[in-house]
């Protein structure tokens, strides 16, 4: 998968569950739940020791699931993600070393930005998509709309502080390809084995995405 193909996939999916796995045993039922809910994608963050094996489990057990690696902070983690089978990499910030290593390893990377400087750094490397993070804490839609205006060719994936309440507004922006959401499969829900609740959250996200129509915004 190349960066353009990833962007196309995310434009179709519209919402990406951002997941921190408490234990690798949660990976298999999580994948089954997301697929059953019609949301076949997950970003597994490297915030716990379960990340690498969790990604490997999802890729082996659920080939229909698009699986990314999140919270990738260094080159070594890029390599671990690729070895596990991750199909794309997401970073919270724009670390040139991480981004360039991903490009060298030929895996799509979505670096985090919250300023025009970050957008231009991504554009200079030919990246079509950046993660707007932390979205709400950085200024929400007001900053995103202003920041996106000069960069017609750049797509954004807002993440951080998004909920079912503000998701429709984000998805209404034509410059938003998809949104990341931690509420869908939160760590507490996984720890308690609340897969029915995760399924409901995922189906709700799918419904919101289906109803959201991109509009022209200043």
N, C-alpha and C positions, 0 to 999 in steps of 0.2 A: 504494500500500500504506500502510495506517495502522498505528499501533503495535499495536493489538489483532490485526490480521491478521498482522503480523510475529511476534508472540508465538505465534500459532497455528502458523505455519510452523515456527518453531524448536522448538516442542514435538514436532512430528512428526519433524523431522530429528535432534534430540537432540545432535548433535555438529557443530561449526563449525570447519573447518580455518582456522587463522590463518596467513596467508601473507605473507612478505616477498619480493617478486619481485626477483631480481638484475637482470633485464632483461625488457623487454616481450616478447621472443620466447618467453619461458617461459609466457606467459598462455594462448595457444591450446592447447598440449598439456596444460597443467594442467587447463583446463576439460574437455577431452575425457576425461582420466583420471578426474577426479572423477565426471563423469556416468556413465562406464562402470563405476565402482565402486559406483554407487548412493548417492552422497553429493553431491547437487546443490546445494552451497553453498560459498561461500568468502568470507572476510573478508580483503581486500587492504589491508595496512597502508601508511600513508604514511610509510614509513621509507626509501624509496629513490625516485629520480627516475622509476622505472618505474611507480609506483602509478597515476597518473591514466590513462595510456595502457593500462596493464594492465587496469584496470576497464573502460575503453571497449571493449577487444578482447574481453573475456569477455562483455560485454553484447551486442556485435554478433554474435559468432561462436557463442555458446551461450545462446540465449534461455531454455532450460530451467534455467539455473543462477541461483540466488539469490545476488546479489553485493552485499557490503557493503564499506564503507570503514572501515579501522581506524586507530588512532593519529591521530585527528583532534584537533588541539590548538588550532585557532583558526577564526575565521569564514571566512577566506579559503580554508582547506582544506575546510570544509563546502561552499563554493561550487564548488570544483574537483571535489569528489566528486560533487556533484549534476550538474554539467556533463558528467562522464564517464559518468553513468548509474547511479551507485550507488543501490541500493534501500533501504539503511539505513546509519546512521553509528554507529560504536563509538568511544568515547573511553576513555583509561586512567584518567581522573579525572573529578570533577564540576566542570566549568567552567561557571558559569551563563551566560556569554556564548555559549559553544558550544551549550549545550543550548537556550537561548532562540532562537538563530539557526536551529537545526534546526526548532524548532517553528514559527517564522515562515515558513520555507521549506517546511514541511509534509513533512518527511522523518523517518521514525522514527529516534530516537536512543537508544542504550544507553550511558549514562554509567557510568564506573567508580566503584565505592565499596568501602570496607572498614570502614565504621562505621555505626552507626544514624543519625548525622547525615546522611550521604550518602543513606541510604534515605529519610529524611524529606524531604530536598530534592527527590528524584525524585518521591515521592508527592505533594508539594505542587504539582507541575507535571502531575500526572495520568499519569505514566509507569508502565506496568505491568511493566517489566523493567529490571533493572540488571545491570551486569557486576561480579562480585565479583573484584577484582583488586588485587594479585597474590595469588591464592588460597592457595597453599601457604605462601608467605612471610608472609602476614598472619595465619595461624593455622589454615588448612585448614578441615576440616569442623567442628572444635570451635567455631571462631568463627562459621562460617556458620550452624550450627544454632542457636546462641544468638542471633545477630543476626536471623535470620529469624522467630524465634518470635513476636514482637509484631506482625509485619506480614503477616497472612494474605493480603492482596491483592497482595503483591509477589512477582514471580518473579525468579530469579537465573540468571546465566550465568557460572559460575566459569571463570576463565582464569588461567593462570600456574602452571607446575609440574605440570600434569596430564599423566598418562601412561596407557598402556593398563592399568597395574597399579592405579592409584587411580581411574580413570574409573568403574568399576562402582559404587564407594561413593558418588561424587558423584551419579551418575544415579539412585541409589536414593532420593534425597531428593525428596519431593513438591514442595518449593519450588524445585527446580532445573529450569528449562525446557530448557536445553541447556548444553553445555560447550564452551569454546574450546580447541583443541589445536594447538600449533605443531609437534608431532612428525610430523603426518601428511604435510606437504609442507614440510619444512625447507629452509632456504636452500642447504645443502650438497647435498641431493638434487636440487634444481632446477638448481643450477650444473653438476652432473655429468650432468644429463639422466636421472636415475634414476626414470623415470616408472613403471616396473614396481614398484619399491619403494613409490612414492607410492600406487599403486593397491592394493598389499597393505595398506598402512597404513590407507587409507580403508575398504577392505572389512572390516578388523579392527575399526575403529571402529563400522561399521554393525552388525557382529555383536554387539559389546559392548552397544551401545545397544538392540538388539532383545532381548537377554537380561536387561537391567536392569529390574527392577520397582520402581516407587516404593513405599516402605514408610513407615509412620508412625515418626517419630523424635522424641525429646524435644527 
